[in-house]
Amino acid sequence: MNASVEKVTPYDQFNLPIPEDHFPEQGMSARAAAALVISEEWTDTNPMLNMSSFVTTYAEPEAMETAHRNIFKNYIDHDMYPHLFAMETRMVKWLHQLWNGPKDVEPYGTATVGSSEACMLAGLAHKWNWRTRRQSEGKDATRPNMVTGGNVQIVWKKFLRYFDVEPRIVPLKPGNYRLTAEDLDQYVDENTIAVVAIAGQTFTGEDDDIQGIHDWLDAYEKKTGHSIPMHIDGASGGFVNPFLYPDYKWDFRLPRVQSINASGHKYGLTPPGLGWVIFRERKVFNEELVFYVNYLGGEMPTATLNFSRNGFQIAVQYYQFLRLGFDGYKRVMQHTLDNAIALRKILVDSGYFTIMNETQRIPVVAVTLDSKITKFNEFDVSNKVREKGWVLSAYSMPPNAEAVKSLRVVVRPHINRNVAQILGNDIIGACRFLETHGGNATPPKLHAHATEKSSPAKC
Ligand SMILES: *Cc1c(COP(=O)(O)O)cnc(C)c1O
C-alpha cells in the first residue's frame, strides 16, 4: 500500500479548503464531504429553538420514515405514483369538509409547495373569474385590484406585483392590527377581484374581522350590485380554528368565502414544503388555468405553479391526518394554545410587557414593551435571549403602526409547559439585565420600495 495515502487521515481531509468562486475541481471522500457540510451547519440555529417560525420542526420517527420512503417520488408524476395522487385527492376532500364546504358540490383543490403557491393560485382564480365576468358584461377588464389589510404576509404583495393586480392595502393603526370593515368603502370597487382576510396573521396571530367584512360586502352588493368574493388566508388558522373553535364561522360557512389556503407545514404538522388551497367548488377554479398534459398513455390535468416537486410531504401529511385524526389535532392544538397562554401570562405578569393580541386564537404570543420602559427595546430583548439559544422575532409593525415594536413567540406543539417556563424566565432575565445595563439595538431599516416598506418577510 502507498505510504503517502495511508498518511492522509480524516483530520487532513476535513481540513480541505472550500472554493469560494469556482466550481469544486476534484471530489473528495464521502466522509470528508459530509464532515465539511456538517461543520457549516454547526452555527445555524437549532430549529427547535426557533421561536420566530411557524414551520414544523418535530415529527415522530414513523413520520420521518414515511418521508424517507417517499423522498424520491416526484409529486407531479401522477402516472407513476397514482397512490400518492390518491392521497392528495382524498385529503382535498377532507379539508373541504373540515372547512365546512357545501355538501352538494364537487370539492376542488390541490397540494402546493406552501401557502405562497396556494395564495398565488387562489389569487389567479379570482383574477380570471373577475375578468371573465367583466368581459361577459362588456365592461372594462384591464384594471383589477385586490383589497387586503396592511398585516398581510409578503406573498400577497408578491402576487399583486408579479401578476399585475393593483394593491389596495388598508393601513393598520397603533392598537388595531387587523383588517376590519371600517374603511372598506375607500378601497373596494367594481374592479376588486377579491378581499383577502387572514385567519391567524403573522404579526399578532389575530384573525381579521372575517364576519364583519363578509357582512359589509353583502351590504355593498345590495347597494351596488357588485358581488365580491373573499379569500381566507388560513396559513396558520386553517389548522387551528376547526379543532379549537368549531362554532366560529371563518370558513366556507360564509357564502362569500370562495377559497381558503393553509400551510400543511405550519400547524398541519408536516415538515417544510407543503401548502393547500381549497376552493368552495370546482367551478371557482377557472378552467382556463388548467393545463392538460400528456403522460404515458393518458391526459393529466395540472394547475400548480411548480411542475416537479418532492412528494414526500404529501405522504407525511396523510400519515399525520390518519395518526392524529380530528381528536388528536384538537388535543395537540389545545395543549399548544394552553402553553402559549401560560407564556403570555408569565410575560404580562412580569410588568415589562403589554399584550398585542387581545383575542387569542392561534398559539402566538405577541407583546410590546410597556411604554414606561425607555432604556431598551424589543430588539435588545431579542438579541439578549439569543445568548441562551432562543430566536425570537422583534419587528416594527407595518404602516401606519410603524411606531409600535413587537416581540413575537410562535408556540409550536413541541414546546411543552416546562420549556415555555424556561423561555419566559429567560426573556424576563434579559429584561432585568437590560434594565441595569441599557440596550443599544436600532430597529433594522425597512426596505424603501414604495409598495414594500411594510413587508418584513414573516413566516
Ligand atoms: C406563512 C404564511 C404565508 C406564506 O406561507 P408559506 O407556507 O410560508 O409559503 C402566507 N400567509 C400567512 C398568513 C402566513 O402565515
The ligand as a Tripos MOL2 file, in Angstrom:
@<TRIPOS>MOLECULE
LIG
   15    15     1     0     0
SMALL
NO_CHARGES

@<TRIPOS>ATOM
      1 C1        -46.7440   31.6310    6.3850 C.3       1 LIG1
      2 C2        -47.7930   32.4510    5.8020 C.ar      1 LIG1
      3 C3        -47.8810   32.6200    4.4070 C.ar      1 LIG1
      4 C4        -46.8710   32.0460    3.4680 C.3       1 LIG1
      5 O1        -46.9230   30.6830    3.5510 O.3       1 LIG1
      6 P1        -45.7270   29.6680    3.2400 P.3       1 LIG1
      7 O2        -46.3320   28.3850    3.6550 O.co2     1 LIG1
      8 O3        -44.5620   30.1060    4.0680 O.co2     1 LIG1
      9 O4        -45.4520   29.7560    1.7760 O.co2     1 LIG1
     10 C5        -48.9500   33.3410    3.9190 C.ar      1 LIG1
     11 N1        -49.8520   33.9000    4.7400 N.ar      1 LIG1
     12 C6        -49.7930   33.7720    6.0840 C.ar      1 LIG1
     13 C7        -50.8540   34.3990    6.9310 C.3       1 LIG1
     14 C8        -48.7560   33.0490    6.6570 C.ar      1 LIG1
     15 O5        -48.7010   32.9080    7.9830 O.3       1 LIG1
@<TRIPOS>BOND
     1     1     2 1
     2     2     3 ar
     3     2    14 ar
     4     3     4 1
     5     3    10 ar
     6     4     5 1
     7     5     6 1
     8     6     7 2
     9     6     8 1
    10     6     9 1
    11    10    11 ar
    12    11    12 ar
    13    12    13 1
    14    12    14 ar
    15    14    15 1
@<TRIPOS>SUBSTRUCTURE
     1 LIG1         1 GROUP 0 **** ****
